[in-house]
Every structure is written in structure tokens, then in C-alpha cells.
Amino acid sequence: MSAQPEHPGDSRTPAIPHTINAIGDALTGEKRARFYGEVLAAEEHDVPPVMRRWWAQAMLDRARGAETSRANAAAGRNLVSLDDLTARVEEKAAG
């Protein structure tokens, strides 16, 4: 008998810290330039929403299979309805 867990490893994408530098480092190319342009031009009260929006983009870019998923969506392959996606998420959360 083994003491190994049934579901080895954590498949979740590690979170990017909520700092300007960490978000900028996680983005590449044009996205990085747009992020820095927006955050540097933002008024004080607008900085947090800019950071949240770009943090979410960086996290989506980092997710496993993101490039394949975007290519499939662009080609109209393997599409999932919002109802099916919601059901999958709720099922996974229920555990």
C-alpha cells in the first residue's frame, strides 16, 4: 500500500503577486508595453482597477493550455457553452 495522494500535485496556476513589477514581468511584448503605459498614465484612483484588469490578463495568459484554447476558439473548435462551463465549474467546486 502506498501513502501517495490520489491526486498528486497541485494543478492550479500559481498566482502572480499583485504588484506593478510582477504583473509587468508576467506580460510579454505589446501587452507589457500597454500595461506600463496605462498604469503610468493612470490617476491615483485608477491604478488599482488597471492593475486588476492586467493581473487577470496575465493570469489567463499563464494558464495551462491557454494558447491551445485560444487557437481552438479562433477556429471554432471544442467550444463549450456558458451553461456547460458553469456546470463544470460548480461540479468541480462541489468536489
N, C-alpha and C positions, 0 to 999 in steps of 0.2 A: 504494500500500500504506500502511496506517495503523499507527501504533505504539500504538493503543489496545488495552487488555487485552480478552480475550474476554468476561470477566465484570466489567464496570465497577462500581465502588462496592463497598462492604462492606455486606452486608445484615444483618449481625449487630446486635443491640440493644446499645448501649454499656452497659457495666457501671456500676451505681450504686456509689459508694465505700462501703466497709464502716464507716461511721460512723453514730452515732445521728442526727446532723443530716441527713446525706444520705438516710438511709432515711426519716426523718420527712418530709423535703421531697418525696420521691418518692411518698409515700402521700397520699391525699386523704380529707377528711371523716371519717366514722366510723372508717375503718381507721387514719388518722393518730392519732386520739384513743386508740384501743385500743392501738396500738403504744406511744405515750408512757406510757400507763397501765401497761402490762406492764413496760416497760423501767425505769421509775422505781420500780416496786414490787418489782423482782427483787433477790434476794440476789446478791452479787458473782459467785458461780459460775454463776448462772442467766442473767446478762446475755448472754454470747456465744450460747447457744442461742436466746434470744429474738431477738437481732439477726439470726442466720442465718435463722430462720423468716420474719421480717418482710422481710428483704432478698429472699428468694426470692419472697415475695408481691409486693413492689414490682417486681421484675424481670418477673414474669408479667404484672402489670398494664401494664407498659410495652411488652411485646412487640407487634410489628406484628400487627394483626388480632385482638387478644385479645378485644375486645368482640364482634366478629362470631363468633368461635369459641365464646364463652360463650353467646351467643344461639342459635347452631346446636345446641349441646349441650343447652340447656334445652328446645329444640323437638324434639330427636331427629333433627335433620338433619345430614347429612355426617359421621356418626360413623365412627371408624376403630378397628378392634380393636387391642388392645395388641400382638399379633403383627405386624400390618401396620405399626404405628408403630415398633416395634423394628427391623423390616426396613428401613424408610425411613431411620431414624437411622444404622444400620450401613452402609447403602449410601452415604449422604452422607459419613460419616466415611471410608469407603474411597476416596472421591473420584473 
